[in-house]
Amino acid sequence: MKSVAIIVGSMRAGRIGPRIAHWLYSIAEGQTNFEVEIVDLAAWPLPMDDEPGLPKDGVYLKEHTKAWSQKIASYGGYIFVTPQYNWGYPASLKNALDHLFTEWNGKPGRNAP
């Protein structure tokens, strides 16, 4: 069965992303053709750029990056629930995306404003 991650992209206090993610989940869980899981970046403390190599090489030395890689690679697609900060997306989401490379390749992603 295909699986989709609803990724909550903000970690700020007072954020509403988790509520939106749960609303999306309640809609998607009624679908029979895919499984859905909420992945909240607040539960994934990823330091800024702490791997010695390039993400495109897929050689991870840090345990948090290995766990993040395994988690993200397990999905067939992604829905990003993210606010707009200063005309861009949050640093927490950019960091989470940049920690990996091949795990995202060839998979659909959509932004849920």
Wavefront OBJ file of the C-alpha trace (Angstrom):
o trace
v 0.000 0.000 0.000
v 1.254 3.496 -0.822
v 2.046 5.810 2.075
v 2.032 9.588 2.341
v 3.604 11.755 5.032
v 1.882 14.930 6.142
v 4.911 16.951 7.247
v 4.372 19.786 9.718
v 7.058 22.263 8.679
v 7.051 24.795 11.507
v 8.431 24.432 15.006
v 7.461 27.871 16.355
v 5.473 28.308 19.543
v 1.803 28.962 18.863
v 1.872 27.278 15.467
v -1.350 25.931 13.967
v 0.317 23.449 11.620
v -0.464 20.414 13.805
v -4.185 21.264 13.762
v -4.153 21.581 9.985
v -2.188 18.331 9.670
v -4.721 16.487 11.828
v -7.566 17.939 9.748
v -5.866 16.703 6.559
v -5.257 13.342 8.204
v -8.948 12.992 9.100
v -9.848 13.523 5.452
v -7.131 11.250 4.068
v -7.605 8.363 6.488
v -10.923 7.590 4.766
v -9.072 6.865 1.542
v -8.543 3.192 0.785
v -5.672 3.527 -1.681
v -2.985 4.959 0.632
v -1.873 5.193 4.239
v -1.194 8.558 5.853
v 1.039 9.536 8.759
v 1.742 12.901 10.356
v 5.445 13.737 10.686
v 5.967 16.761 12.930
v 9.403 18.342 12.586
v 9.200 19.371 16.245
v 9.712 15.684 17.049
v 12.795 15.463 14.786
v 15.611 17.617 16.175
v 17.923 17.967 13.191
v 20.945 20.218 13.814
v 21.878 22.604 11.054
v 24.171 21.010 8.467
v 26.068 18.715 10.828
v 26.941 15.873 8.432
v 30.507 15.992 7.075
v 29.519 14.741 3.615
v 27.063 15.876 0.980
v 23.463 14.612 1.248
v 23.497 13.558 -2.418
v 26.079 10.900 -1.533
v 23.703 9.282 0.979
v 26.487 8.522 3.457
v 25.193 9.593 6.854
v 27.269 9.382 10.028
v 24.888 10.937 12.566
v 22.189 8.744 14.109
v 19.518 11.438 13.779
v 20.208 11.718 10.042
v 20.104 7.942 9.587
v 16.741 7.797 11.395
v 15.399 10.758 9.363
v 16.574 9.105 6.140
v 14.836 5.838 6.990
v 11.638 7.664 7.945
v 11.447 9.795 4.798
v 12.490 6.983 2.450
v 9.535 4.910 3.686
v 6.969 7.228 2.059
v 5.797 7.388 -1.519
v 4.780 11.051 -1.342
v 4.499 14.075 0.907
v 2.104 16.848 1.866
v 3.852 19.815 3.454
v 1.881 21.869 5.982
v 3.903 25.016 6.314
v 3.416 28.707 7.008
v 4.993 31.478 5.008
v 7.663 33.379 6.907
v 9.080 36.491 5.231
v 7.936 35.252 1.794
v 9.532 31.850 2.285
v 9.162 28.613 4.165
v 10.569 28.065 7.679
v 14.218 27.269 8.300
v 13.152 24.071 10.092
v 11.598 22.742 6.875
v 14.524 23.848 4.711
v 16.914 22.119 7.101
v 14.847 18.909 7.121
v 14.728 18.880 3.316
v 18.439 19.623 2.950
v 19.482 16.867 5.361
v 18.609 14.325 2.650
v 18.682 14.056 -1.124
v 17.829 10.751 -2.797
v 15.080 9.979 -0.269
v 12.961 12.789 -1.796
v 13.728 12.028 -5.461
v 10.965 10.896 -7.795
v 8.217 11.294 -5.210
v 5.326 13.746 -5.422
v 4.969 16.537 -2.915
v 2.292 19.155 -2.366
v 2.132 22.204 -0.152
v -0.932 22.668 2.021
v -1.098 26.395 2.820
l 1 2 3 4 5 6 7 8 9 10 11 12 13 14 15 16 17 18 19 20 21 22 23 24 25 26 27 28 29 30 31 32 33 34 35 36 37 38 39 40 41 42 43 44 45 46 47 48 49 50 51 52 53 54 55 56 57 58 59 60 61 62 63 64 65 66 67 68 69 70 71 72 73 74 75 76 77 78 79 80 81 82 83 84 85 86 87 88 89 90 91 92 93 94 95 96 97 98 99 100 101 102 103 104 105 106 107 108 109 110 111 112 113
